[in-house]
Amino acid sequence: MSVMEKFGTMEYGPAPEDAKESLLWLEASKRRFGHFIAGKWRAPLEGKYFETSDPATGEKLADVAQGSVADVDAAVKAARAALHGWQKLSGHQRAKYLYALARQVQKHSRRLAVLETLDNGKPIRESRDIDIPLVARHFYHHAGWAQLLDQEFAGYAACGVVGQIIPWNFPLLMLAWKIAPALATGNTVVLKPAEYTPLTALAFAELCNEVGLPAGVVNIVTGDGATGEALVKHNDVDKIAFTGSTEVGRAIRRATAQSHKKLSLELGGKSPFIVFEDADLDSAVEGLVDGIWFNQGQVCCAGSRLLVQESVAAKLTKKLQTRMSTLRIGSPLDKAIDIGAIIARVQLERIDSLVKQGIAEGATCWQPETVLPARGLFYKPTLLSNVHPTSIVAQQEIFGPVLAAMTFRTPREAVELANNTVYGLAASVWSESVNLALQAAAQIKAGVVWVNSTNLFDAGCGFGGYRESGFGREGGREGLLEYLEPAWFKNAPALAADSTAANDAPELASPSSGIDRTVKLYIGGKQARPDSGYSVAVYGRKKELLGEAPLGNRKDIRNAVEAARKAEGWGKTTAHNRAQILFYIAENLSQRAEEIQKRLAAVVGKKQAAREVQLSMERLFSYAAWADKFDGAVHNPPFRNISIAMNEPLGTVGAVCPGAQPLLGFFSLVLPLISAGNTVVAVPSEKYPLIASDIYQVLETSDLPGGVVNIVTGRSSELLRVLAEHDDVDALWCYGDEQMCAAAKALSAGNLKQVWTNEGRASDLFTSQQGEGRFYLQHAYQVKNIWVPYGE
């Protein structure tokens, strides 16, 4: 027998990892853990504990404190007490603590890896070679950001006390993703680990004490969903960062809507894994192994939808089945194992139920002839083929080792199938043609796209989703901004209650000889009469009747959104072209400046009117300048890849504009959005909606494509509700009082659209610091990271 033949018949023997050190660590605490609050271990105030167990064996690992409202309150108070002292430290001093934490993670890496595998069930090779090294990487990387913070983020301030809730699939890595940037930017933290996997968070708490981290800077409160709910609802928490299910993300959006809490959500996914006919199929198969069977498929960005070009589908399927037959399932502590245990019985049952439902809907199920361990929670790697795009297994996140396969014929069809989901977290594209791969990557609606690779992560590269996969980013510069706010914005006074509302006047006006202006809605580049058939009277400062403005309704918003969607080619035009049009709008506004100023003065006075017209022209020039200068970046992660961070438009955005500055307020919100390539449905000042006619008459003569800007006048609160609840609106900007801003956030939870508001605070729109620039543009884009491999 040749060496090659012998190699083909060899089998892997067991290579068990010694769990002794981790078990000794558990025994040192008598397998019972309290909360870590203000640098000390505290028993739960209500005296309740719950078990955490090894999903591979069912054996109990420890009793862990069940956090109550009182426990959460104690932790938040400790974080608040530590905040001032932590922020008084220099960036260099905070950097030294983060560096020390990175070093401690490395020193205890093997114990942490084994503990993670015991608690979570993932293979020790993954914990040892992927999770823990990335944990250290995040603390090293953010030590650097702490050092550079004052230089790179001048004028920004930390959010304050941050509540963080992490999932069970990457317990320690998710902790690092959240705690490292929070500490680097001067925040203090209350973190709640997942109920199933609290142990490595508690081990990390010990490391905080070992490096001398000031008491209260990091607090760990364990517990179930009720504990997380108490943290979300706590009045003294300034920001919530959550990773978990989309369903819970919606609940958190609603729960925080009435507060000023900053919010970032990293939620579910149903990521496409696209294989074109010219791809290296053997490499694609290995990518699939990593994409869906890594961590038993319990990964939010798992490549759970295989989209393969029809011409190579049979060939790829055969190769995939052959490879699946070699996957080894067993004890996660065995270094020769590929697939470990499912986290909990309820999750195992859910996986099995969804697979059975997929089969009932017509899918063909294939599993390798693998014998599962006699005890523990295990599920075979599963391939479902002939899946219909509307099947439950193609639409819902299974969160298990299950791959749903579909075919396509053309690249266009591949992109359509890829985007046929409410999610938008990640995607993987396989092709030997760089042009084809990058063309597809640009069209896929996902926050991360891997080209000829999958499941690559780094602290220097942003990670996060589009649509119902959440908003905000983790990692990179954009991830750091989630824990910062401009100091002026954070400390801005409340907006005056009457600054957005219409002035006192009868609700409806009767025709009058004194009315000399006919104002309409502006939809799809054309003036349009309101569906309601009603108009509202508009009065000046001296209560004189200035004219009538149309009263828009739900149907008008629907028409405007349809027009905006049809104009989304605007986002594909060159930034140079967008800049030229903005310059042209400024030119045409200047030609009509005197007449617009005169009409505006009847409402806001001569002095303010003159300033609004002049600053509107300046703002047009500013965003024309920004259009081709607010660039993305190219990251250099420690792999043979580059990560291209591309600033992409949000899509169709609703904008409810300030009332007190009718012209300048409109342009201050709309210009950054269209400069970034978005299309807009704008609700202008309710106080002086007649400004709409001046604006759209300028737009009509400035080569702005129809539908890029749509204007619907009416009652701001009513139109806000329609925009917030509209599932085809991608994002919502709202400038109003506190009640209006809270409504914008609460009502948008349905499709989890990105919402940006002034939080009911007054911004001085007459200054460039508060009225324009990067702060606005950062909310007008979403960042897509495209990972591209390269060789030497």
LOLUM-188903 format. One record per atom (N, C-alpha, C): z, y, x. Coordinates in steps of 0.2 Angstrom, whole numbers, plus 5000, padded with zeros to 4 digits. Atoms other than C-alpha are relative to their C-alpha. Example, Ala and Ser with C-alpha at 12.3 -4.5 7.8 and 13.67 -1.06 7.14 Angstrom:
! residues 2
500049945004
503949785062
500050065004
499949944996
503649955068
500350054996
***
This chain:
! residues 792
500049945004
500050005000
500050065004
500149944996
499550175007
500650054999
499549955001
500750315009
500050044993
500149975006
499950404995
500249964994
499850055006
500150254983
500749995000
499350015000
501950234988
500350074997
499749935002
502250424985
499950004992
500150005007
501550404967
500449954996
499550045004
502750264963
500750025001
499349984998
504250344970
500350044994
499749975006
505550404957
500650045003
499549954998
506850544959
500749964999
499350035001
508650474962
500550064998
499549955002
510150574956
500250045006
499749954995
510750724966
500550044997
499549965003
512350774958
500350065004
499649944997
513150944962
500749994999
499350005001
514950944965
500350054996
499749955004
515851034952
500850025002
499350004998
517551024961
500350075000
499749935000
517751214965
500050044994
500049975007
517251274948
500649974996
499550035004
518451154940
500750025003
499449984997
519851204952
500150074998
499949935002
519551384947
500250004993
499850015006
519751334929
500749984999
499350024999
521351244933
500550055002
499549954997
522051394942
500250054994
499849965006
522051484925
500349964995
499850045005
522651334916
499649994994
500550005005
521051334907
500150044994
499949965006
521551474896
499950085003
500149934998
520951654898
500150054995
499949945005
521451824890
499450055001
500549954999
520451984890
500150035007
499949964994
520152084906
500050084998
499949935002
520752264901
500450045005
499749964995
521152404913
500249975006
499950034993
521052294928
500549944999
499550055000
522352164921
499849954994
500250055005
522252004911
500550014994
499649995006
522952024893
499949944995
500050055005
523351894880
499750044994
500249975006
522451924863
500650034996
499449975004
523552044852
500149964994
499950045006
523251924837
500249935002
499850064998
523651774848
499549944999
500550055001
521951684844
499649985006
500450024995
520951584855
499449954997
500550055002
519351474854
499849965006
500250044995
518651334864
499350025002
500650004997
517151344876
499949935003
500150074998
516351174880
499449995004
500650024996
515051094891
499549974995
500550035005
513451064880
499749945002
500350064998
512950924891
500449944999
499650055000
514450824889
500550004993
499549995006
515450894874
500750015002
499349994998
516950914885
500250075000
499749935000
518151064883
500050025007
500049974994
518051184897
500750045001
499549955000
519351314892
500150034993
499849965005
520251414879
499950075002
500149934998
519651594878
500250044994
499849955005
520351744869
499550024995
500449975006
519651794852
500250074999
499849925001
519551984852
500050024993
499949965006
520152084838
499850075000
500249925000
519852264833
500550035004
499549974995
521552304842
499849995007
500250024993
520952214858
499450055002
500649954999
519252314857
500350075001
499749935000
520252474854
500350015007
499649994994
521352444869
499550005006
500550004995
519752404880
499750075000
500449945001
518852564874
500550065003
499549954997
520452664878
500150005007
500050014993
520552594895
499450035003
500649984997
518752634898
499950085000
500049935000
518952814892
500550035005
499549984995
520452834903
499850005007
500250004993
519552784918
499350045001
500649975000
517952884914
500050065005
500049934996
518453054922
500149985007
499950024993
519052974938
499449975003
500650034997
517452864940
499550055001
500549954999
516353014937
500250055005
499849954994
517353124950
499849975006
500250034994
516852994963
499350035002
500749984998
515253044973
499649944999
500550065001
513652934971
500149955006
499950054995
514052864988
500649964999
499450045001
515752804983
499949954995
500250055006
515052724967
499649955003
500550054997
513652644978
500449955004
499650054996
514952564989
500349954996
499750065004
515852474975
499449964997
500550045003
514152414968
499849955006
500150044994
513752354986
500549945001
499550054999
515352264987
500049954995
500150055005
515052174970
499549965002
500650054998
513352114976
500249955006
499750054995
514252044992
500449954997
499650055003
515551964982
499649944996
500450045003
514251884971
499749955004
500350044995
513451814986
500549955003
499550054996
515051744994
500249954995
499850055004
515451654978
499449974996
500650015004
513651614973
500049924997
500150075002
513851424972
500549984995
499550015005
515451424962
499850034993
500349975006
514651544950
499449974997
500650045003
513051444948
500349944997
499750065004
514051284944
500350024994
499649985006
515151374932
499550024994
500549985005
513651444923
499649944997
500350065002
512851274922
500549964995
499550045004
514451194915
500050034993
499849965006
514651334902
499350004996
500649985004
512751354897
499649944999
500450065000
511951184901
499350005003
500749994996
510451254911
500149965007
500050034994
509951154926
500350045006
499749964994
510951194942
499550035005
500549974996
509351224951
499850074998
500249935003
508951374939
500650055002
499449954999
510751444940
500050025008
499949994993
510751424959
499550045003
500649974996
509051484964
499750064996
500349955004
508651604950
500550054998
499549965003
510051674941
500550045004
499549974995
511351704954
499750055005
500449954995
510151784967
499850064997
500249945003
509551904954
500650044998
499349965002
511351954949
500150045006
499849964994
511652004967
499450055001
500549964999
509952084968
500150074995
499949955004
510352194953
500650055002
499549964997
511952254961
499850045006
500249974994
511152294977
499550064998
500549955002
509752384969
500350064997
499749945004
510852494958
500550035005
499649964995
511952534973
499650055003
500549954998
510452624979
499950054995
500049955005
510252714963
500650045000
499449965000
512052774963
500050055006
500049954994
511752844981
499550064998
500649955001
510152934975
500150044993
500049985007
510752984957
499950085000
499949925001
511153174960
499350035002
500649974998
509453194969
499549994995
500650035005
508353094957
500150024993
499949985007
509153144941
500550064999
499749935001
509753324943
500050024993
499949975007
510453394927
500149954994
499950055005
510753224919
500849985000
499350025000
512453164914
500149934997
499950075003
513152984910
500250014993
499950005007
513252934892
500850004999
499350015001
515152894894
500349935000
499850065001
515952744887
499549954997
500650045002
514652604885
500349934998
499950065003
514852454874
499449955001
500550044998
513852304880
500149934997
500050065003
513452144871
499549955002
500550044996
512552004880
500049934997
500150065003
511851834874
500249945005
499850064996
512151654880
499549975004
500550034996
510551614888
500050015008
500049984993
510751704905
500750045000
499449975001
512651744904
500150055006
499849954995
512951824921
499450045002
500549964998
511251884924
499950064995
500049955005
511251984907
500650055002
499549954998
512952054913
499850055005
500349964994
512152114929
499550054998
500549955002
510752194920
500350064996
499749955003
511952294910
500550045003
499449964997
513452334920
499750045006
500249974994
512552374936
499750074999
500249935001
511552524929
500550054997
499549965003
512952584919
500550035005
499549984994
514152594934
499650055004
500449954995
512752674945
500050074997
500149945003
512552814933
500750034997
499349965001
514452854931
500349984993
499750025007
514852764914
500549955002
499650065000
516252644911
499849964994
500350055004
516052484902
500549964996
499650055004
516752374888
499449954999
500550055001
515752214889
500249944996
499950065004
515752064876
499549955002
500550064998
514951904883
500049964993
500250055006
514251774871
500649954999
499450055002
515551664862
499949935003
500150074997
514751504869
500150005008
500150004993
514651564887
500450065003
499649944998
516151684892
500249995007
499650014994
516651604908
499850045006
500249964994
515551684922
500250084999
499849935001
515951854914
500750015002
499250004998
517851814916
500049995008
500050014993
517451754934
499850075003
500249934997
516551924937
500650055000
499549965001
518052014931
500550005006
499650014994
519051934945
499750045006
500349964994
517752004958
500150074999
499949935000
517952174951
500750025003
499349994997
519852164956
499949995007
500150024992
519352084973
499750065004
500349954997
518352234977
500350074999
499649945001
519652364971
499750054995
500349955005
518552434957
500650034996
499549975004
519652564948
500149974993
499850035006
520552494933
499750044994
500349975006
519652524917
499350015000
500749994999
517952544924
499649954997
500350065004
517452374918
500549964997
499550045004
518352284904
499649954996
500350065003
517852114897
500449984994
499650025006
518352074879
499649944997
500450065003
517851894873
500149994993
500050015008
517551844855
499449984997
500650015004
516351804842
499650064997
500349945003
515251914831
500450054998
499649955003
516652004823
500350045006
499849964994
517252064841
499450055002
500649964999
515452124844
500050064995
500149955006
515452214827
500650065001
499549954999
517152304831
499850045006
500349964994
516352364848
499550054997
500549965003
514852424839
500250064996
499749955005
515852524826
500550045003
499449964998
517152594837
499750075001
500249935000
517052784836
500050035007
500049974994
517452814854
499549975005
500650034996
515952724861
499450045000
500549955000
514552834867
499349965000
500750035000
513152704869
500149924999
500050075001
512852524864
499349975003
500550044997
511752404874
500049934998
499950075003
511352244865
499449965002
500550054999
510352094870
500149944995
499950055005
510151964856
499449994995
500550015005
509251924840
499850064996
500349945004
508152044830
500450014994
499649995006
509252014814
500650045002
499449964998
510752074823
499950075003
500249934998
509852214831
499950054994
500049965006
509452274814
500650034997
499349985002
511252274809
500350055004
499749954996
511752364824
499650074999
500449945001
510352494821
500350044994
499749975006
511152524804
500750025001
499349984998
512952524810
500150065004
499949944995
512652654823
499650064997
500449955002
511552764813
500350074998
499649945001
512852884807
500450035006
499649984994
513552904824
499550045005
500449974995
512852994840
499949955006
500150054994
512852824850
499349995002
500750024997
511352804861
500049924999
500150075001
510652634858
499449975003
500650034997
509552514867
500149924998
500050075003
509052344860
499449965004
500450054997
508252194869
500049944996
499950055005
507852074855
499549945001
500450065000
506751924850
499350005003
500750004998
505051874856
499649934997
500450065001
503651754852
499450015005
500549984995
502651774868
499449965001
500650044999
500851724870
499949985007
500250034993
500251614885
499349994999
500850015002
498351644885
499749975006
500450034995
497251534895
499350004999
500750005001
495451574897
499749955004
500350064998
494151454901
499950005008
500149994993
493951514919
500649995004
499450004997
495751494923
500149935005
499850064997
496451374936
500549964996
499750045005
497051244924
500749975003
499450034997
498251154936
500650055001
499549944999
499151324940
500250024993
499849985007
499151364921
500549954997
499550055003
500051204917
500750015003
499449984997
501351244930
500450064997
499749945003
501551414923
500349984993
499850025006
501751334906
500749975000
499450034999
503151224912
500650055001
499549944999
504051384918
500150044994
500049955006
503551484903
500449984994
499750025006
504251374890
500649955001
499550054999
505351234897
500550035005
499549964996
506251354909
500650014995
499349995004
508151354903
499949974992
500150035006
507551234889
499750044995
500349965005
506551364881
500450054997
499549965003
508051464877
500050075004
500249944996
507251624884
499750054995
500349955004
506851784874
499250015001
500749994998
505151804883
499749935001
500350074999
504751614883
499350004998
500750005002
502851584882
499949944995
500050065005
503051484866
499450004996
500650015004
501351514859
499449995005
500550024996
499951434869
499350024997
500749995002
498251514866
499549985005
500550024995
496851424875
499350004997
500750005002
495051444875
499749944998
500250065003
494151314864
499749955005
500450044996
493051254878
500449965005
499650044995
494451194889
500749984997
499450025003
495751154876
500249935001
499950074999
495550964877
500349995007
499850014993
495650964895
500750035002
499349984998
497151074897
500549964996
499550045004
498050974883
500249945004
499950064996
497750814893
500550015006
499649984994
498450894909
500750024998
499349985002
499950964900
500449944998
499650065002
500450804892
500249965006
499850044994
500350714909
500550035003
499449964997
501450854916
500649994996
499450015004
502650844902
500349935001
499750074999
502850654905
500450005006
499650004994
503550694922
500650045000
499449965001
504850814916
500649964999
499350045000
506650744919
500550044996
499549975005
507950774906
500749975002
499450034998
509750744910
500650055002
499449964998
511450804917
499750075003
500249944997
511150994921
500350015007
499750004993
512250964937
499649965005
500450044995
510950844944
499450055002
500549954997
509850944956
499349974999
500750035002
508350824951
499850014993
500250005007
508350874933
499650074999
500449945002
507050994925
500350034994
499849975007
507751014907
500749984999
499350025002
509551024903
500250004993
499750005007
510651044887
499850064996
500049955005
510451144872
500750034999
499349965000
511851274870
500549974995
499650025005
512551214854
499749964994
500350045005
512351094840
499650034994
500449965005
511851224827
499350025003
500749994997
510451274839
499549945000
500450074999
509851094842
499849994993
500250015007
509851074823
499450054997
500549955001
508851234821
499349985003
500650024997
507551184833
499749944997
500250065003
507351014825
499750014993
500249985007
507151094808
499450035000
500649965000
505851214813
499449965002
500550054998
504851074822
499749964994
500250045006
504850974806
499650044995
500349955004
504351124796
499350015002
500749994997
502851154808
499649944998
500450065001
502350974806
499850004993
500150005007
502450984787
499450054998
500649955001
501251144788
499449985004
500650034997
499951034798
500050005007
500050004993
500451044816
500049925002
499950074997
500250884827
500550005005
499550004995
501750844837
499949955005
500050054994
501750764854
500650015004
499550004996
503250724864
500049945005
500050064996
503450614880
500549954999
499550065001
504250444880
500550015005
499449994995
505850504888
500649984996
499350025003
507550434885
500550065001
499549954999
508850564881
500649985002
499450024998
510550554888
500449984994
499750025005
511750464877
500550054996
499549955002
512950604875
499750075002
500249934998
512750794875
499450024995
500549965005
511450914866
499350005004
500750004996
509650874872
499550004995
500650015004
507950894865
499449995004
500550024996
506350824871
499550065001
500549954999
504950944878
499549984994
500450015006
503850964863
499350045000
500749965000
501951014861
499849994992
500350005007
501351064843
499350035001
500749985000
499451074842
499850014993
500449995007
498251124828
500550044996
499549965003
499551254824
499650064996
500349945003
498951384811
500450065002
499749944998
499251564816
500650034995
499549985005
500351594800
500649955000
499550055000
501351434803
500750035002
499349974998
503251464805
500149995007
499950014993
503151394822
499650045004
500449954996
501851524827
500350074999
499749945002
502851664819
500750015002
499249994999
504751634821
500249975007
499750024994
505651624837
500449935000
499750075000
506151434840
500650005004
499450004995
507251464855
500249935003
500050064997
506951294862
499449975003
500550024996
505851184872
499449984996
500550025005
504451184859
499450055001
500649964999
502651244863
499550004994
500450005006
501551294848
499350025003
500749994997
499651284853
499550014995
500649985004
498151364846
499450025004
500649994996
496351394851
499750064998
500449945002
495251544852
499349995003
500750004997
493351574856
499850055005
500249954996
493251744863
500650045002
499449964998
494351864872
500350054995
499749955006
494451984857
500449964995
499650055005
495051834846
500749995004
499450024996
496351794860
500550064999
499549945001
497051974859
500250014993
499849995007
497051974840
500649954999
499550055001
498051814840
500650015004
499549984996
499151874854
500550054996
499649955004
499652024843
500149994993
499950025007
499751934827
500849975000
499350015001
501651944827
500450065000
499649945001
503052064823
500350025007
499749994994
503652044841
499550035005
500449974995
503052124857
500450005007
499649994994
504152074872
499649985006
500450024993
503051984885
499449964998
500650045000
501451894888
499849975006
500350034994
500551784901
499349994999
500750005000
498751794905
499749965006
500350044995
497751664915
499350005000
500750004999
496051694922
499950015007
500249984994
495151694938
499650075001
500449935000
494251854933
500650054999
499549945000
495352004937
499950054994
500249955006
494352114925
500249974994
499850035006
494651994911
500750004999
499350005001
496451974914
500350074999
499749945000
496852154916
499750034993
500249985007
495752194900
500449984995
499650035005
496752074890
500750035000
499449985000
498352134897
500150074997
500049945002
497952314893
500150014992
500150005008
497652264874
500649974997
499450045003
499152154872
500650054999
499549965002
500552244863
500749965002
499450034997
502052184874
500250055006
499749954995
503252274886
499949975007
500150034994
502852144900
499449955000
500650054999
501252054905
500049975007
500150044993
501151924919
499349985000
500750024999
499451894926
500049945005
500050064996
499251714933
500749995002
499350014998
501151704933
500450004994
499649995006
502551704921
500850005002
499350004999
504451734920
500250035006
499849964994
504551854934
500450064998
499649955002
505951974934
500350035007
499749974994
506652104946
500450064998
499649945002
507952244946
499650065000
500449934999
506652374951
499450004995
500549995005
505452334937
500349994993
499850005007
505752374919
499949944996
500150055004
505952244906
500250024993
499849995007
505952264887
499450004996
500650025005
504852254871
499850064996
500349965005
503752334859
500249984993
499950035007
503952324840
500749974999
499350025002
505352214833
500349965006
499650024994
505752154851
500450055003
499549954998
506752314852
499750065004
500349944996
506652474862
500550015005
499649994994
507352534878
499849955006
500250044995
507152454895
500649995005
499450024995
508252364908
499649995007
500350014994
507852374926
499650065002
500449954998
506952504936
500250074998
499849935001
506952694934
500150014992
500049995007
506652684915
500749974997
499450035003
508152564913
500650045002
499549954998
509252694922
500150054995
500049955004
508752824910
500449984993
499650025006
509552724896
500750015000
499349994999
511252764903
500150075002
499949934998
510952954906
499750044994
500349955004
510653104895
500050075003
500049934998
510153284899
500750034999
499349975001
511853374901
500050054995
500049955005
511253514890
500049974993
500150035007
510753394876
500749974998
499350035002
512453304877
500550054998
499649955001
513353464876
499850054995
500349955005
512253554863
500450014994
499649995006
513153634848
499649974994
500350035006
512853564830
499550054997
500549965004
511253634821
500350034994
499849975006
511653754808
499749974994
500250045006
511553674791
499450024996
500649975004
510253794783
499450015005
500649984996
509053794798
499449964999
500650045001
507953664792
499850004992
500250005007
507953684773
499650064998
500449955002
506853794763
500550064997
499649955002
507553964758
500150004992
499950005007
508253994741
499550034996
500649985004
506854004728
500049944994
500150055005
506353914712
499649945003
500350064997
505753734715
499350004999
500750005001
504053764708
499850074998
500349935002
502953914707
499550004995
500649995005
501853974693
499550045003
500549964997
500154044697
500250074999
499849935000
500354224701
499450045004
500549964996
499154364706
500250025007
499849984993
500254404721
499849945005
500150054995
499754234729
499350005002
500749994997
498254254741
499949945005
500250054995
498354094751
500049934996
500050065002
497853924747
500149955005
499850044994
498653794758
499949934997
500150075001
498253604758
500349965005
499850044994
498753454767
499449995004
500550014995
497853404782
500049935002
500050074999
497353224783
499349975003
500650034997
496053134794
499550055002
500549944998
495353304800
499750044994
500349975006
495053364782
500650034996
499549985005
496053474770
500049964994
500050055005
496653374756
500550034995
499549985005
497553414739
500549955000
499450055001
499253334736
499949954995
500150055005
499253174726
500450024994
499549985005
500753244716
499750054995
500349955004
499653394710
500550064999
499549955000
501253504713
499950045006
499949954994
501553654724
500750035000
499349974999
503153734730
499950075002
500149934998
503353924731
500450015007
499749984994
503753994748
500150085000
499849935001
504654154749
500250035007
499849964993
504954284764
500750025000
499349974999
506454364771
500350044995
499849955005
506454494757
499949974993
500150035006
506254364744
499350014996
500749995003
504454404741
499649945001
500450065001
503254274736
499450005005
500550004995
502154224751
499449964998
500550055002
501154084743
500349944998
499850075002
501253904738
499749955005
500250054996
501253754748
500049934997
500050065004
500753574742
500649965001
499450045000
502153454738
499849935001
500350074999
501653294747
500549954998
499650055002
502253124742
499949945004
500150074996
502252934747
499349995001
500750025000
500452914743
499650055006
500249964995
500053064754
500149985007
499850034994
501052994768
499649945002
500450064999
500152824766
499350025002
500749984998
498452914767
500050035007
499949974993
499053004783
500049955005
499950054995
499652854791
499349965001
500650034999
497952764788
499550045004
500449954996
497052914795
500250005007
499750004993
498152914810
499849935004
500250074997
497852724813
499350005002
500750004999
495952754812
499950045006
500149954994
496152884826
500349985006
499750024994
497052774838
499649995006
500449994994
495552784850
500250055004
499849944996
496352944855
500449985006
499650034994
497552844866
499649975005
500450034995
496152764875
499550055003
500449944997
495252934879
500450015007
499749984994
495552994897
500550054999
499549945000
497053104900
499750065002
500449944999
495853234907
499750024994
500349985007
494953234890
500550034996
499549985004
496553254881
500350075002
499849944997
497053394893
499550064998
500549955002
495453484889
500050034993
500049985007
495653484871
500650044998
499449965001
497453544872
499950085003
500149934997
496853694883
499650044995
500549975004
495453724870
500450024993
499649985005
496753724856
500450075001
499749944998
497753854866
499550064999
500549945001
496153964867
499950024993
500149985007
495853964849
500650034996
499449975002
497653994845
500150075002
499949944997
497654144856
499550054996
500449965004
496154214846
500250024993
499849995007
497054204830
500850025000
499349994998
498754254838
500350064995
499749945004
498954424829
500149994993
499950025008
498654364811
500549954999
499450055001
499754214813
500750035001
499449964998
501054324821
500350044994
499949955006
500954444806
500349964994
499850045006
501154314793
500749965001
499450034999
502554224802
500650045000
499449955000
503554384804
500350014993
499750005007
503754384785
500649964999
499450055001
504954234787
500550015005
499650004995
505654244804
500150075004
499949944997
505554424809
499450015006
500549994995
504354514821
500149975007
499850024993
505254474837
499949935001
500050074999
505454294834
499249974999
500750025002
503654274827
499650015007
500449994994
502954354843
500249955005
499850054995
503954234854
499749934998
500250075002
503454084844
499249995001
500850004999
501554124845
499950005008
500150004993
501654164864
500349935003
499750064997
502754014868
499649944998
500450065002
501653894858
499450005004
500650004996
500153944868
500249985007
499850034994
501153914884
500249935000
499950085001
501753744877
499449965000
500750045000
499953694874
499850005007
500250014993
499553734892
500549955004
499550044997
501153644898
499849924999
500250075002
500653484889
499349985002
500650014997
498853504894
500149985008
499850014993
499553504912
500349935001
499750064999
500653354909
499649944998
500450065002
499353244901
499749965005
500250044995
498653184917
500450005006
499550004994
500253204928
500649964998
499450045001
501553104919
499849935001
500350074998
501052944928
500549955000
499650064999
501652774929
500249995007
499850014993
502152684945
499849935002
500250074997
501752534956
500749985003
499450024997
503352434960
499849945005
500050054995
503552314974
500549955000
499550055000
504652174969
500049955006
500050054994
505152044982
499749934999
500450065002
503751924977
499350025003
500749994999
501851914981
499750034994
500249965006
501652034966
500150075001
499949935001
501452214962
500250004992
499949985007
502152274945
499850074998
500349945002
501052404937
500450034994
499649975006
502252514926
499550054997
500549955003
500952594914
500450034994
499849965006
501452734902
499549994994
500450015006
500752684885
500250044994
499849965006
500752784869
500449954995
499650045005
501952724855
499549984995
500450025006
500552724842
499950054995
500049955005
500652814826
500850024999
499349985000
502252924826
500050054994
499849955005
503053014811
500450065004
499649944997
503753194816
500250044995
499749955005
504853294805
500350065004
499949944995
504853464813
500650054998
499549955001
506153594815
499850054994
500149965006
506353714800
500150085003
499949934998
506953874809
499550035005
500549974996
505553894821
499349964998
500550045003
504053844810
499449995005
500550014996
502653864823
500249975006
499750034994
503553834839
500349934999
499650065001
504553694832
499449944999
500550055001
502953604826
499749985007
500450024994
502053614843
500549975005
499550044996
503653564852
500149934999
500050075001
503653404844
499349965000
500650035000
501853364841
499650005007
500450004994
501153414858
500249955005
499950054995
502053294869
499849934997
500350065003
501553154857
499349995001
500750004999
499753194857
499850005007
500150004993
499753234875
500049935003
499950074998
500353054878
499549954997
500550045003
498952984867
500249974993
499850025006
499952954851
499650044994
500249975006
499252994833
500650024996
499449975003
500453094822
499950024993
499949985007
500953114804
500650055000
499549954999
501953284805
500250034993
499749965005
503053364792
500250065002
499949944997
503053544796
500750034997
499549975002
504453664793
500150014992
499950005007
505153654775
500150084998
499849935001
505753834777
499350044999
500649965000
503953904780
499449955001
500650055000
502653764776
499350035000
500749964999
501253894775
499750005007
500350004993
501153884794
499549945001
500450064999
500253714791
499250035000
500749985001
498653814786
499850035006
500249974994
498653914802
499949955005
500050054995
498953764812
499349964999
500650045000
497553654805
499450045000
500649964999
496353794805
499850015007
500150004992
496553804824
499849935002
500250074997
496453614826
499349994998
500750025003
494853604815
499550035005
500549974995
493953714828
500149995007
499850024993
494653634844
499849945002
500250064998
493753474845
500549945000
499550055000
495353374841
499749954995
500350055005
494653214833
500549994993
499650005007
495153194814
500449945000
499550055001
496653094811
500550005006
499549994994
497553134828
500650034998
499449975003
498653254819
499950014993
500050005007
498953244801
500650044997
499549955002
500053374791
500149994993
499850015007
500953334775
500650044999
499449955002
502053474768
500449974994
499650025006
503453454756
500750005002
499250004999
505353414755
500149955006
500050044993
505753354773
500449934999
499650065001
507153234767
499649944996
500450055004
505953144755
499549975004
500550034996
504553124767
500249975006
499750044994
505653074781
500249934998
499850075003
506252924770
499349965000
500650045001
504452874767
499749985007
500250024993
503952884786
500549955003
499550044997
505552794791
499949934997
500150075003
505252644779
499349975001
500750025000
503352634782
500049955006
500150054995
503052474792
499450015005
500649984995
501452544800
500150065004
499849944996
502352694808
500449975006
499750034994
502752644826
500650035002
499449974997
504052774830
500150064995
499849945005
504952924821
500350055005
499649944997
505453094828
500350044995
499749965005
506653194818
500450055003
499649944998
507353364821
500350034994
499649975006
508653414808
500750005001
499350005000
510453414804
500349935001
499750064999
511653274807
499849954995
500250055005
511353194790
499349985000
500750024999
509453194792
499949955005
500150054994
509553114809
500349944999
499750065001
510752984803
499549964995
500450035005
509552944788
499449975004
500650024996
508052934801
500249935003
499850064996
508952794811
500249954995
499850065005
509652694796
499449984996
500650025004
508052694786
499549975004
500550034996
507052644801
500149935002
499850074997
507952474804
499549954997
500450055002
506652384794
499649975005
500550034995
505352364807
500250025007
499749984994
506552434821
499550045004
500449954996
505352574825
500450045005
499749964996
505852684839
500250074997
499849945003
506852834833
500350055005
499749954995
507152994843
500250064996
499849945004
508153134835
500450055005
499649954997
509053294840
500849984999
499350025002
510653204834
500450064997
499749955004
510953354823
500350065005
499849954995
511153464839
499550055000
500549944999
510353634842
499750005007
500450004993
509053634856
499750075000
500349944999
508553804862
499249995001
500750014999
506653784859
499650055004
500349944997
506353954866
500050005008
500050014993
506753884884
499649945002
500450054998
505653774894
500549945002
499550054998
507253674900
500149964994
499850045006
507653624882
499549994995
500550005005
506053644873
499449965002
500650044998
504753544883
500249965006
500050034993
504453434898
500249924999
499850074999
505053264904
500449974995
499550035005
506453234891
499649984994
500450015006
505153244877
499549945002
500650054999
503753144886
500349935001
499750074999
505053004891
500049964993
500050035006
505152974872
499349994996
500750005003
503252994869
499649945002
500350064997
502852834879
500449945000
499650064998
503352654881
499749975006
500250024993
503252574898
499849934999
500250074999
502252414900
499949985007
500150024993
502452324916
499549945001
500550054999
500952214921
500149975008
499950034994
501352094935
499349975003
500650034998
499852054946
500149975007
499950034993
499851934961
499550025005
500549994995
499051964977
500249965006
499950044994
498851874994
499950045006
500149974993
498751915012
499549965004
***
